[in-house]
Amino acid sequence: MQLTSEQKDIKQAAREFAEKEFKDIARELDATETFDDRLWKKAAELGFIGMFIEEEYGGAGLGHVEQCLVIEEFARIDTGIAQCMVAAYFGTQLIKLFGTEEQKKKYLPPICTGQWRCGMASTEPDAGSDVASITTTAVKDGDDYVISGQKMFITNASIGDYLLVLCVTNPEAKRKHDRMSTIIVETNRPGYEANKLHGKLSIRCSDTCEVAFNEVRVPQSNLVGKEGKGFHQLMEFFNRARLEGGGALAVGTAQGALEKAMDHVKKRKAFGGYLSQLQMVQAKIAEMATLTEAARSMLYRAAESVDAGKMDHVLVAMQKWYTCEIAVKVADEAIQLHGGYGILEEYDVAHFWRDAKVLEIFEGTKEVEKTLIGKTLLS
Ligand SMILES: Cc1cc2nc3c(=O)[nH]c(=O)nc-3n(C[C@H](O)[C@H](O)[C@H](O)COP(=O)(O)OP(=O)(O)OC[C@H]3O[C@@H](n4cnc5c(N)ncnc54)[C@H](O)[C@@H]3O)c2cc1C
């Protein structure tokens, strides 16, 4: 796939922004498990947030390819900061796809301007991959829903202004998959409680929380789309989010780790020359670069087909599994090529490896992706 000149300009602008703004601060944000909100606001000012949202709601009206280019460049410097930026899509994507005109006007523009943050909450303490087994309920009472239950590992839950929450609304439905709905919950509502999780291996600057809904009341107008369609909407969400929140983060992470490794082997002396002159080292770099390029091609192809309206959920799942596995592999080799220095935080490759690992877990674990691919191909 050839990038257009506009796409190349977007990629270059994202690269310049990330190099200027992320480099000096990334290690500190990782160590302190905090995010600098100024980065979010600056990114929004430059139009990097909500690029995929239509212009009438404050976005740039661009596609998944453009979003992926930006997120890839952000992750090339720091996966955690890139995750904080990509989280803009978690809450907005479902509203864009299924929301009412009023919901779009209310909830999309403040994300694009960087005023608000948002998230999407499906995972529960006892239901992750098996999302159809969630138990959080939303019960009708007058004009409201009353939401009760718990969610786990929710990005942006302690700093976000609203979450899109998957709830059981139709427990009587025959099929498990038809029992759920997506409901917008503003985080300032009484009964909402988010506790930030500390001590994560990966993307430590990104806010990850456990959430309790203690009879949280929201108006029924906060329902997104139709009742009973929540599970199906979530699958549509994943078919898109696995591009930015999976492949683009992974390709950028692999590229960042590869560049660190290349830099190191060109400077490190051994056996009367530089590591880069050893054929075994050259072979490792060749393999890392080739795998990264293959992952990138797959990501761009999948993103392009979604933008062209030809949703191929198998291809999306394939690129999610493959790109994320490659990110771990490349980051692992980058540590190996650094020798002992690789395990020191100041050389950054350990940081890339730590961050890469979570990519194989969220937005659908690699096992879930493979199950989906295999099942569909064999059906
Ligand atoms: C940093 C972070 C941020 C996250 N952000 C969000 C968020 O914003 N919103 C949200 O809703 N969730 C979020 N998640 C949750 C994430 O999506 C889940 O962790 C993920 O879906 C896996 O679910 P689980 O942790 O319950 O693991 P499980 O589902 O318990 O899986 C455990 C293991 O069993 C395997 N397994 C499960 N089922 C099968 C199967 N059928 N066949 C083969 N193997 C299987 C899995 O692949 C995995 O290896 C986040 C997670 C993390 C770590």
The ligand as an SDF file (V2000), in Angstrom:
LIG
                    3D

 53 58  0  0  0  0  0  0  0  0999 V2000
   -3.6750   -2.2720   30.8240 C   0  0  0  0  0  0  0  0  0  0  0  0
   -5.0200   -2.8080   30.4760 C   0  0  0  0  0  0  0  0  0  0  0  0
   -6.0030   -1.9490   30.0180 C   0  0  0  0  0  0  0  0  0  0  0  0
   -7.2700   -2.4300   29.7360 C   0  0  0  0  0  0  0  0  0  0  0  0
   -8.2660   -1.5460   29.3380 N   0  0  0  0  0  0  0  0  0  0  0  0
   -9.5440   -2.0010   29.2140 C   0  0  0  0  0  0  0  0  0  0  0  0
  -10.6070   -1.0800   28.9690 C   0  0  0  0  0  0  0  0  0  0  0  0
  -10.4090    0.1330   28.8030 O   0  0  0  0  0  0  0  0  0  0  0  0
  -11.8680   -1.5700   28.9180 N   0  0  0  0  0  0  0  0  0  0  0  0
  -12.1570   -2.8980   29.0830 C   0  0  0  0  0  0  0  0  0  0  0  0
  -13.3280   -3.2620   29.0290 O   0  0  0  0  0  0  0  0  0  0  0  0
  -11.1560   -3.7930   29.3290 N   0  0  0  0  0  0  0  0  0  0  0  0
   -9.8710   -3.3730   29.3950 C   0  0  0  0  0  0  0  0  0  0  0  0
   -8.8620   -4.2720   29.6600 N   0  0  0  0  0  0  0  0  0  0  0  0
   -9.1950   -5.6810   29.8700 C   0  0  0  0  0  0  0  0  0  0  0  0
   -8.7240   -6.6030   28.7690 C   0  0  0  0  0  0  0  0  0  0  0  0
   -9.4930   -6.4090   27.6330 O   0  0  0  0  0  0  0  0  0  0  0  0
   -8.7900   -8.0220   29.3370 C   0  0  0  0  0  0  0  0  0  0  0  0
   -7.7400   -8.1330   30.2920 O   0  0  0  0  0  0  0  0  0  0  0  0
   -8.6660   -9.0840   28.2700 C   0  0  0  0  0  0  0  0  0  0  0  0
   -9.7940   -9.0790   27.4420 O   0  0  0  0  0  0  0  0  0  0  0  0
   -8.4740  -10.4860   28.8590 C   0  0  0  0  0  0  0  0  0  0  0  0
   -9.4380  -10.7570   29.8240 O   0  0  0  0  0  0  0  0  0  0  0  0
   -8.9900  -11.3000   31.2900 P   0  0  0  0  0  0  0  0  0  0  0  0
   -7.9300  -10.4200   31.7880 O   0  0  0  0  0  0  0  0  0  0  0  0
  -10.2130  -11.4730   32.0970 O   0  0  0  0  0  0  0  0  0  0  0  0
   -8.3290  -12.6970   30.9930 O   0  0  0  0  0  0  0  0  0  0  0  0
   -9.1090  -14.1660   30.7280 P   0  0  0  0  0  0  0  0  0  0  0  0
  -10.2440  -13.8850   29.8420 O   0  0  0  0  0  0  0  0  0  0  0  0
   -9.3700  -14.7080   32.0910 O   0  0  0  0  0  0  0  0  0  0  0  0
   -7.9920  -14.9360   30.0210 O   0  0  0  0  0  0  0  0  0  0  0  0
   -6.8950  -15.5580   30.7010 C   0  0  0  0  0  0  0  0  0  0  0  0
   -6.1350  -16.4120   29.6760 C   0  0  0  0  0  0  0  0  0  0  0  0
   -6.9880  -17.4380   29.1790 O   0  0  0  0  0  0  0  0  0  0  0  0
   -7.0250  -17.3710   27.7700 C   0  0  0  0  0  0  0  0  0  0  0  0
   -8.3400  -17.7240   27.2540 N   0  0  0  0  0  0  0  0  0  0  0  0
   -9.5440  -17.2270   27.6210 C   0  0  0  0  0  0  0  0  0  0  0  0
  -10.5130  -17.7500   26.8540 N   0  0  0  0  0  0  0  0  0  0  0  0
   -9.9100  -18.5880   25.9750 C   0  0  0  0  0  0  0  0  0  0  0  0
  -10.3640  -19.4150   24.9100 C   0  0  0  0  0  0  0  0  0  0  0  0
  -11.6620  -19.4890   24.5920 N   0  0  0  0  0  0  0  0  0  0  0  0
   -9.4570  -20.1590   24.2460 N   0  0  0  0  0  0  0  0  0  0  0  0
   -8.1420  -20.0820   24.5510 C   0  0  0  0  0  0  0  0  0  0  0  0
   -7.6450  -19.3140   25.5360 N   0  0  0  0  0  0  0  0  0  0  0  0
   -8.5150  -18.5660   26.2300 C   0  0  0  0  0  0  0  0  0  0  0  0
   -6.7110  -15.9200   27.4270 C   0  0  0  0  0  0  0  0  0  0  0  0
   -6.2490  -15.7900   26.0940 O   0  0  0  0  0  0  0  0  0  0  0  0
   -5.6600  -15.6010   28.4720 C   0  0  0  0  0  0  0  0  0  0  0  0
   -4.4120  -16.0540   28.0200 O   0  0  0  0  0  0  0  0  0  0  0  0
   -7.5580   -3.8080   29.8890 C   0  0  0  0  0  0  0  0  0  0  0  0
   -6.5520   -4.6820   30.3180 C   0  0  0  0  0  0  0  0  0  0  0  0
   -5.3020   -4.1980   30.6290 C   0  0  0  0  0  0  0  0  0  0  0  0
   -4.2670   -5.1610   31.1140 C   0  0  0  0  0  0  0  0  0  0  0  0
  1  2  1  0
  2  3  1  0
  2 52  2  0
  3  4  2  0
  4  5  1  0
  4 50  1  0
  5  6  2  0
  6  7  1  0
  6 13  1  0
  7  8  2  0
  7  9  1  0
  9 10  1  0
 10 11  2  0
 10 12  1  0
 12 13  2  0
 13 14  1  0
 14 15  1  0
 14 50  1  0
 15 16  1  0
 16 17  1  0
 16 18  1  0
 18 19  1  0
 18 20  1  0
 20 21  1  0
 20 22  1  0
 22 23  1  0
 23 24  1  0
 24 25  2  0
 24 26  1  0
 24 27  1  0
 27 28  1  0
 28 29  2  0
 28 30  1  0
 28 31  1  0
 31 32  1  0
 32 33  1  0
 33 34  1  0
 33 48  1  0
 34 35  1  0
 35 36  1  0
 35 46  1  0
 36 37  1  0
 36 45  1  0
 37 38  2  0
 38 39  1  0
 39 40  1  0
 39 45  2  0
 40 41  1  0
 40 42  2  0
 42 43  1  0
 43 44  2  0
 44 45  1  0
 46 47  1  0
 46 48  1  0
 48 49  1  0
 50 51  2  0
 51 52  1  0
 52 53  1  0
M  END
$$$$
